[in-house]
Amino acid sequence: MSKPRKLAKPVKPDTRGTVRCPRCKGQRIQRAYDDLSILFRAVGLQKALCNNCGLEFKSFDPFGKLPRAATVSTSQLPNRRRVPRYSAHLPTAISLIEGGAQVGKVSYSRSSRGHCEAISKLGLAISCVGTRFPEAELSRVGRLLFVRVDLPDSPIEAVVSIVTHDRIGEEGKRKWLLGVNIYQMSEADTDLLTAYLEQRAQNGPLLISD
């Protein structure tokens, strides 16, 4: 049985009452899509999610003021850092995230099998037949999915957001090709992804830069 993954240390609001991410110091923070145990919540701790870098961490929020909906940035980021992306063919399980994230009632659909065809620290390209899902759900930009990608050494899990979608292949053998941004990933899985990408940088060809 795998060991439970640890979150970053609890963070309290600063003197102005604003929660900041311990990694990137960003203020775009929401409650994560799953909760800490009742023992943590009884003393005012909640699981928080940074909308800038995707870090999950414990935050002191005794009155539940952190929203569960994603916070929206009011600034433009035209000079987003370019990052290497690598071709891959990694087994991937994809599920729809159901329910209202704003009120914390979140569940996951049955998973559909596919493959991660390209990977970077910011996002993935995922192919799947997707017959288990309505076409409208996979063609909606911003739609949240839960994915589990089997890296060579260990699987990683993430909440991702659809950015692009396309149907490719011949009639009768068509499949989806989804471009997704990583929206939420645990610190442990972020470390696993970083280690995998560093290994690919040494041994594998670069596909493109985002």
Backbone hydrogen bonds, N-H to C=O, Kabsch-Sander energy under -0.5 kcal/mol:
donor,donor_aa,acceptor,acceptor_aa,energy
8,A,56,E,-1.2
11,V,58,K,-2.3
14,D,18,T,-2.1
17,G,14,D,-2.5
21,C,26,G,-2.5
25,K,21,C,-1.6
29,I,27,Q,-1.7
30,Q,49,L,-2.3
31,R,67,P,-3.1
32,A,47,K,-2.8
40,F,37,S,-0.7
41,R,37,S,-2.0
42,A,38,I,-1.9
43,V,39,L,-0.6
43,V,40,F,-1.1
44,G,41,R,-1.5
45,L,40,F,-2.1
46,Q,59,S,-2.8
48,A,46,Q,-0.6
48,A,57,F,-3.5
49,L,30,Q,-3.3
50,C,55,L,-2.4
51,N,28,R,-3.5
51,N,49,L,-0.5
54,G,50,C,-1.7
57,F,48,A,-2.0
58,K,8,A,-1.3
59,S,46,Q,-3.0
60,F,11,V,-2.1
61,D,44,G,-3.2
61,D,59,S,-0.9
64,G,61,D,-1.6
68,R,102,Q,-0.6
80,R,77,L,-0.7
85,R,208,I,-2.3
86,Y,119,I,-2.6
88,A,117,E,-2.4
90,L,116,C,-1.9
92,T,114,G,-2.5
93,A,148,R,-2.3
94,I,112,S,-2.7
95,S,146,F,-2.4
97,I,144,L,-1.4
98,E,96,L,-0.7
98,E,107,S,-3.3
100,G,105,K,-0.8
101,A,99,G,-0.8
103,V,100,G,-0.9
104,G,100,G,-0.6
104,G,101,A,-0.6
105,K,100,G,-1.4
106,V,104,G,-1.4
107,S,98,E,-2.0
109,S,96,L,-2.4
112,S,94,I,-2.8
114,G,92,T,-2.9
115,H,127,S,-2.6
116,C,90,L,-2.9
117,E,115,H,-0.7
117,E,125,A,-3.0
118,A,125,A,-1.2
119,I,86,Y,-2.3
120,S,123,G,-2.1
124,L,180,V,-2.1
125,A,118,A,-2.3
126,I,178,L,-3.0
127,S,115,H,-3.0
128,C,176,W,-1.8
129,V,113,R,-0.6
133,F,130,G,-1.7
137,E,134,P,-1.1
138,L,134,P,-1.2
139,S,135,E,-0.9
140,R,137,E,-0.8
141,V,139,S,-0.7
142,G,162,I,-2.9
143,R,140,R,-2.0
145,L,160,V,-2.7
146,F,95,S,-2.8
147,V,145,L,-0.5
147,V,158,A,-2.8
148,R,93,A,-2.0
149,V,156,I,-2.5
150,D,91,P,-2.8
150,D,148,R,-0.5
151,L,149,V,-1.3
151,L,154,S,-1.0
156,I,149,V,-2.4
158,A,147,V,-2.2
159,V,184,Q,-2.6
160,V,145,L,-2.8
160,V,158,A,-0.5
161,S,181,N,-2.4
162,I,143,R,-2.1
163,V,179,G,-3.4
164,T,179,G,-1.9
166,D,177,L,-1.0
168,I,166,D,-0.5
168,I,175,K,-2.7
173,K,170,E,-2.2
175,K,168,I,-2.4
176,W,128,C,-3.7
177,L,166,D,-2.5
178,L,126,I,-3.4
179,G,164,T,-2.1
180,V,124,L,-2.7
180,V,178,L,-0.6
181,N,161,S,-2.4
182,I,122,L,-3.1
183,Y,159,V,-2.5
183,Y,181,N,-0.6
184,Q,159,V,-2.2
185,M,54,G,-1.7
190,T,186,S,-2.3
191,D,187,E,-2.0
192,L,188,A,-1.8
193,L,189,D,-2.5
194,T,190,T,-2.4
195,A,191,D,-2.3
196,Y,192,L,-2.1
197,L,193,L,-2.6
198,E,194,T,-2.2
199,Q,195,A,-1.9
200,R,196,Y,-2.3
201,A,197,L,-2.1
202,Q,198,E,-1.1
203,N,199,Q,-2.1
204,G,200,R,-3.0
207,L,85,R,-2.4
208,I,85,R,-1.4
210,D,83,V,-2.4
